[in-house]
Amino acid sequence: MAPRGPLAARPPQNDLLTIRPPTTAPATGFRTIDQFSLSDLESIWNILRGDSVIDWKRLNYLTRDDAEEFLRVQEFYVDRAADRARLDAIKNEAIAYLRRNFEYPIPRAVAELPVEDLMLMAAGKGHKQVCACVILKVMHIIHHLQGRELLYVLPLSDAEIFQLVEQKIYRVIGGMLEEGLPITEFLGGRKSRDSLYTKLLSKSETIAAQIYDKVRFRIVTRTTEDLLPVLNYLTRRLFPFTYAIPGESYNTLLDPRDYARHHPHIVDLLNSPQTNVHEDPLTGPVDNKFSARSYRVIHFVVDMPVRVPQKVLDKAPPAAANLGPVVFVLVEFQLVDHDTELANESGEASHARYKERQRTAVRDRLQLGADRVKRKRK
């Protein structure tokens, strides 16, 4: 289906929607590898490794525009009085926590800064830089916890929450397609109920909370060279890299050392004394026993911030009053290039073979039980 106009349309429920882009000029704001800043590379490496920003020593945003862009992808708009007040409330709660529990010495000149100035200070040096980083880390946790709490108290069904997520994703991806980013295909949707039943029956942890891909999307780029630029664009327009779920990333598509050898600019950034990056992104087999060994993909899960409409907040119980307007929803993303996508859909790596292996395992488990299944496989 070719997009017509901004893609904010609702995708079909319990199905995959495939979108192929028109051919237009390159997108405004799209950065090639040689245009990456240090913060661009760090955000990508953090996602590919499945690390946590709580372990970082500095933030490398150098301009106010960078800081405001990061806040926008968190669903904060600093020119809105309500959002400014919300940011200040989270900052003040973070400072109060640090003083209450650790008697942390935060200078008044730091505590009174707007959040975007704190972000720029976190790229500096000295005690103030450390204080700024510590405050921002605690703010990250507070914002996440309160957004999760808000999700539980809102008068919204899962279907309505997923619709908000899909509208946000299709709006951003639709814009990317219209602006001519190097994407050949975009597939997305919610898992059907039968797929969810099968997935849980195939897992040893039969808990619904363990399913990260109730909403999942796959983006196919033109070439492998386009993978990281597209991922970078997503972190600046769709989801904050800070909310990639630690431990839920795997990369079987790019060899980071080989990639760096072909891109001297990446090597220069990795060698910067200011970088938080000290190891290559993790590589290895896909963490799914039903996937073929030949399957290649960049996979990660994001707890995506989604802004709740005011008309919904107006109907929320009093407990929601101090939790802000943002909830978090888990979304799985997969990135592949066009040639790899074709290879993945042939032979043992194909989705049809994957589902066949999964259904066979579920049938055996239901009929035989885990112990007899193990003996059968031996």
C-alpha positions as CSV (number, residue, x, y, z in Angstrom):
1,M,0.0,0.0,0.0
2,A,1.5,3.3,-1.0
3,P,1.1,6.2,1.5
4,R,-1.0,9.2,0.6
5,G,-0.5,12.2,2.8
6,P,0.8,12.0,6.4
7,L,0.4,8.5,7.6
8,A,-1.6,8.8,10.8
9,A,-4.1,6.2,9.8
10,R,-4.9,3.3,12.1
11,P,-3.3,0.0,10.9
12,P,-5.5,-3.1,10.9
13,Q,-5.8,-4.7,14.3
14,N,-4.1,-8.1,14.8
15,D,-2.5,-7.9,11.4
16,L,0.6,-6.7,9.6
17,L,0.4,-3.6,7.5
18,T,3.0,-3.3,4.8
19,I,4.0,0.1,3.4
20,R,6.4,0.8,0.6
21,P,7.7,4.3,0.1
22,P,7.5,6.7,-2.8
23,T,10.8,8.0,-4.4
24,T,11.5,11.5,-3.3
25,A,14.3,13.8,-2.1
26,P,16.4,12.9,1.0
27,A,14.8,13.9,4.3
28,T,15.5,17.1,6.2
29,G,17.5,16.3,9.3
30,F,18.6,12.8,8.1
31,R,22.3,12.3,8.9
32,T,24.7,10.0,7.1
33,I,27.4,8.1,8.9
34,D,29.9,10.8,8.2
35,Q,27.6,13.4,9.7
36,F,27.1,11.5,13.0
37,S,27.9,13.4,16.2
38,L,29.3,11.6,19.3
39,S,25.8,11.6,20.9
40,D,24.4,10.1,17.7
41,L,26.9,7.2,17.9
42,E,26.4,6.7,21.6
43,S,22.6,6.5,21.3
44,I,22.9,3.8,18.6
45,W,25.6,1.8,20.5
46,N,23.4,1.9,23.6
47,I,20.5,0.4,21.7
48,L,22.6,-2.2,19.9
49,R,24.1,-3.3,23.2
50,G,21.0,-3.1,25.3
51,D,22.8,-1.1,27.9
52,S,21.5,1.4,30.5
53,V,22.2,5.1,30.5
54,I,22.3,5.0,34.3
55,D,25.9,3.7,33.8
56,W,27.0,6.6,31.7
57,K,29.4,9.2,33.0
58,R,28.4,12.2,30.8
59,L,25.9,13.4,28.2
60,N,27.3,14.6,25.0
61,Y,24.6,17.1,23.8
62,L,26.4,20.3,22.8
63,T,23.6,22.6,21.6
64,R,20.3,23.7,23.0
65,D,18.6,22.4,19.9
66,D,20.0,18.9,20.6
67,A,18.6,19.1,24.1
68,E,15.2,20.2,23.1
69,E,15.0,17.6,20.3
70,F,15.7,14.9,23.0
71,L,13.0,16.3,25.2
72,R,10.5,16.4,22.3
73,V,11.0,12.7,21.7
74,Q,10.3,12.2,25.4
75,E,7.0,14.0,24.7
76,F,8.0,17.2,26.4
77,Y,7.7,20.6,24.6
78,V,9.5,23.3,26.5
79,D,7.5,26.1,25.0
80,R,4.4,24.8,26.7
81,A,3.9,26.1,30.2
82,A,2.4,22.8,31.4
83,D,5.3,20.8,30.1
84,R,7.8,23.2,31.6
85,A,6.1,22.8,34.9
86,R,6.1,19.1,34.6
87,L,9.9,19.0,33.9
88,D,10.6,21.2,36.8
89,A,8.5,19.0,39.1
90,I,10.4,15.9,38.0
91,K,13.7,17.7,38.5
92,N,12.8,18.9,41.9
93,E,11.6,15.4,43.0
94,A,15.0,14.0,41.8
95,I,16.9,16.6,43.8
96,A,14.8,16.0,46.8
97,Y,15.4,12.3,46.5
98,L,19.2,12.8,46.3
99,R,19.3,15.1,49.3
100,R,16.9,12.9,51.3
101,N,18.7,9.6,50.8
102,F,22.3,10.6,50.2
103,E,22.6,14.2,51.5
104,Y,24.0,14.8,48.0
105,P,25.6,18.2,47.7
106,I,23.9,20.0,44.8
107,P,24.8,23.6,44.3
108,R,21.9,26.0,44.1
109,A,23.2,27.2,40.7
110,V,22.8,23.7,39.4
111,A,19.4,23.0,41.0
112,E,17.8,26.1,39.6
113,L,18.8,25.4,36.0
114,P,16.2,24.5,33.3
115,V,16.4,20.9,32.3
116,E,17.8,21.6,28.9
117,D,20.7,23.6,30.5
118,L,21.3,20.7,32.9
119,M,21.7,18.5,29.8
120,L,24.3,20.9,28.4
121,M,26.1,21.1,31.8
122,A,26.3,17.3,31.8
123,A,28.6,17.6,28.8
124,G,31.1,19.8,30.7
125,K,33.6,19.1,33.5
126,G,33.9,19.2,37.2
127,H,31.5,18.8,40.1
128,K,28.7,20.6,38.4
129,Q,28.9,18.2,35.5
130,V,28.7,15.2,37.8
131,C,25.7,16.8,39.7
132,A,23.9,17.4,36.4
133,C,24.4,13.8,35.3
134,V,23.2,12.4,38.6
135,I,20.1,14.6,38.6
136,L,19.2,13.6,35.0
137,K,19.7,9.9,35.8
138,V,17.2,10.1,38.7
139,M,14.8,12.1,36.5
140,H,14.9,9.4,33.9
141,I,13.8,6.8,36.5
142,I,11.1,9.1,38.1
143,H,9.6,9.9,34.7
144,H,9.5,6.2,33.7
145,L,8.0,5.0,37.0
146,Q,5.3,7.7,37.0
147,G,4.5,7.1,33.4
148,R,4.1,3.4,34.1
149,E,1.9,4.2,37.1
150,L,-0.3,6.5,35.0
151,L,-0.8,3.6,32.5
152,Y,-2.4,1.5,35.3
153,V,-4.9,4.1,36.5
154,L,-6.1,5.5,33.2
155,P,-9.6,4.5,32.0
156,L,-8.1,3.0,28.8
157,S,-8.2,-0.5,27.4
158,D,-5.1,-2.2,25.9
159,A,-6.6,-1.7,22.5
160,E,-7.0,2.0,23.0
161,I,-3.4,2.3,24.3
162,F,-2.1,0.3,21.3
163,Q,-4.0,2.6,19.0
164,L,-2.2,5.7,20.5
165,V,1.1,3.9,20.0
166,E,0.3,3.0,16.4
167,Q,-0.8,6.5,15.6
168,K,2.4,7.9,16.8
169,I,4.6,5.4,15.0
170,Y,2.7,5.6,11.7
171,R,2.8,9.4,11.9
172,V,6.6,9.4,12.2
173,I,7.3,6.5,9.8
174,G,4.8,8.0,7.3
175,G,6.8,11.2,7.4
176,M,10.1,9.3,6.9
177,L,8.6,7.6,3.8
178,E,7.3,10.8,2.4
179,E,10.6,12.6,2.9
180,G,12.5,9.8,1.0
181,L,14.5,8.1,3.7
182,P,16.3,5.0,2.4
183,I,13.5,2.6,3.4
184,T,12.1,0.0,1.0
185,E,9.4,-1.5,3.3
186,F,7.7,-1.0,6.6
187,L,5.7,-3.7,8.3
188,G,3.9,-3.3,11.6
189,G,0.9,-4.3,13.7
190,R,-0.3,-6.2,16.8
191,K,0.1,-9.8,17.4
192,S,-3.2,-11.8,16.9
193,R,-4.6,-13.5,20.0
194,D,-3.7,-16.9,18.5
195,S,-0.1,-15.7,18.1
196,L,0.0,-14.6,21.7
197,Y,-1.4,-17.9,22.9
198,T,1.1,-19.8,20.9
199,K,4.0,-17.7,22.0
200,L,3.1,-18.1,25.7
201,L,2.5,-21.9,25.3
202,S,6.0,-22.2,23.7
203,K,7.8,-20.3,26.6
204,S,8.8,-21.8,29.9
205,E,7.8,-18.5,31.5
206,T,4.0,-18.6,30.7
207,I,3.4,-15.1,32.0
208,A,1.8,-12.5,29.7
209,A,4.0,-9.7,31.1
210,Q,7.0,-11.4,29.5
211,I,5.7,-10.8,26.0
212,Y,7.6,-7.7,24.6
213,D,6.2,-7.9,21.1
214,K,2.5,-7.4,21.4
215,V,3.1,-4.4,19.2
216,R,6.0,-4.9,16.8
217,F,7.4,-3.2,13.7
218,R,10.0,-4.1,11.1
219,I,11.8,-1.5,9.0
220,V,13.6,-2.6,5.8
221,T,16.3,-0.3,4.5
222,R,17.8,-0.2,1.0
223,T,21.3,-1.3,2.0
224,T,23.3,-2.2,5.1
225,E,24.8,1.3,4.9
226,D,21.4,2.8,5.6
227,L,20.7,0.8,8.8
228,L,22.5,3.0,11.4
229,P,21.4,6.3,9.8
230,V,17.8,5.2,9.9
231,L,18.1,4.0,13.5
232,N,19.7,7.3,14.4
233,Y,16.8,9.2,12.8
234,L,14.3,7.0,14.8
235,T,16.0,7.9,18.1
236,R,15.7,11.6,17.2
237,R,12.1,11.6,16.0
238,L,10.2,8.5,17.4
239,F,11.6,7.1,20.6
240,P,14.3,8.1,23.2
241,F,17.3,5.7,23.0
242,T,17.3,5.9,26.8
243,Y,14.2,3.7,27.1
244,A,15.6,0.8,25.1
245,I,15.1,-2.1,27.4
246,P,18.5,-3.3,28.8
247,G,19.2,-6.9,27.9
248,E,16.6,-7.1,25.1
249,S,18.8,-6.2,22.2
250,Y,20.6,-8.5,19.8
251,N,22.4,-7.9,16.6
252,T,23.2,-10.7,14.1
253,L,23.4,-8.3,11.1
254,L,26.3,-5.9,11.6
255,D,29.9,-6.8,12.6
256,P,30.8,-3.7,14.5
257,R,34.5,-4.0,14.1
258,D,34.2,-4.5,10.4
259,Y,31.8,-1.7,10.1
260,A,34.1,0.7,12.0
261,R,37.0,-0.3,9.7
262,H,35.1,1.0,6.7
263,H,34.1,4.2,8.4
264,P,37.0,6.2,9.8
265,H,34.6,8.8,11.2
266,I,33.1,6.1,13.5
267,V,36.6,5.2,14.6
268,D,37.4,8.8,15.5
269,L,34.2,9.1,17.5
270,L,34.9,5.8,19.3
271,N,38.4,7.0,20.2
272,S,37.1,10.3,21.7
273,P,38.1,10.7,25.3
274,Q,34.6,12.0,26.1
275,T,32.7,8.9,24.8
276,N,30.6,6.6,26.9
277,V,31.2,3.8,24.4
278,H,34.0,1.4,25.4
279,E,32.8,-1.9,23.8
280,D,31.4,-3.1,20.6
281,P,27.7,-3.8,20.3
282,L,26.7,-7.3,21.3
283,T,26.5,-9.9,18.5
284,G,25.5,-13.5,18.6
285,P,22.6,-15.8,17.8
286,V,19.1,-14.5,18.0
287,D,17.6,-15.2,21.5
288,N,14.8,-17.3,20.2
289,K,15.0,-21.1,19.9
290,F,12.7,-21.2,16.9
291,S,14.7,-18.8,14.8
292,A,17.0,-20.4,12.2
293,R,20.8,-19.9,12.7
294,S,20.9,-18.1,9.4
295,Y,18.4,-15.5,10.5
296,R,19.9,-12.0,10.5
297,V,18.4,-8.9,12.2
298,I,18.9,-5.9,14.5
299,H,16.3,-6.4,17.2
300,F,15.5,-4.2,20.3
301,V,12.6,-3.4,22.5
302,V,11.7,0.2,23.5
303,D,9.4,1.3,26.3
304,M,8.0,4.1,24.2
305,P,6.6,7.3,25.7
306,V,3.2,8.1,24.4
307,R,1.3,11.3,25.2
308,V,-2.3,10.7,26.4
309,P,-5.0,13.1,25.0
310,Q,-6.2,15.7,27.5
311,K,-9.8,14.4,27.1
312,V,-8.7,11.1,28.5
313,L,-6.7,12.7,31.4
314,D,-9.8,14.7,32.3
315,K,-11.6,11.4,33.0
316,A,-8.8,9.9,35.0
317,P,-9.1,9.3,38.8
318,P,-7.4,11.8,41.3
319,A,-4.4,9.4,41.6
320,A,-3.4,10.5,38.1
321,A,-3.2,14.2,38.9
322,N,0.5,14.4,39.6
323,L,1.7,11.8,37.1
324,G,1.9,13.9,34.0
325,P,0.5,13.2,30.5
326,V,2.9,10.5,29.3
327,V,2.6,6.7,29.5
328,F,5.1,4.0,28.5
329,V,4.2,1.1,26.2
330,L,6.6,-1.7,25.1
331,V,7.2,-1.9,21.4
332,E,9.5,-4.3,19.5
333,F,11.5,-3.1,16.5
334,Q,13.5,-5.0,13.9
335,L,15.8,-3.5,11.3
336,V,17.1,-5.3,8.3
337,D,18.4,-4.3,4.9
338,H,16.6,-5.3,1.7
339,D,18.9,-8.1,0.7
340,T,18.9,-9.6,4.2
341,E,15.1,-9.4,4.3
342,L,15.0,-11.5,1.1
343,A,17.4,-14.0,2.5
344,N,15.5,-14.2,5.8
345,E,12.3,-15.1,3.9
346,S,13.9,-18.1,2.1
347,G,14.6,-21.6,3.4
348,E,14.8,-22.3,7.1
349,A,14.9,-18.6,8.1
350,S,11.5,-17.9,6.7
351,H,8.6,-16.8,8.9
352,A,6.5,-19.8,7.7
353,R,9.2,-22.2,8.9
354,Y,9.6,-20.3,12.1
355,K,5.9,-20.6,12.9
356,E,5.9,-24.3,11.9
357,R,8.7,-25.0,14.4
358,Q,6.9,-23.0,17.1
359,R,3.6,-24.8,16.6
360,T,5.2,-28.2,16.5
361,A,6.9,-27.4,19.9
362,V,3.6,-26.2,21.4
363,R,1.7,-29.3,20.2
364,D,4.4,-31.6,21.6
365,R,4.5,-29.8,24.9
366,L,0.7,-29.9,25.3
367,Q,0.5,-33.6,24.5
368,L,3.7,-34.9,26.0
369,G,4.9,-32.5,28.6
370,A,8.3,-30.9,28.9
371,D,10.2,-34.0,30.1
372,R,8.9,-36.3,27.4
373,V,9.6,-33.7,24.8
374,K,13.2,-33.5,25.9
375,R,13.5,-37.3,25.7
376,K,11.9,-37.3,22.2
377,R,14.5,-34.8,21.0
378,K,17.3,-36.9,22.2
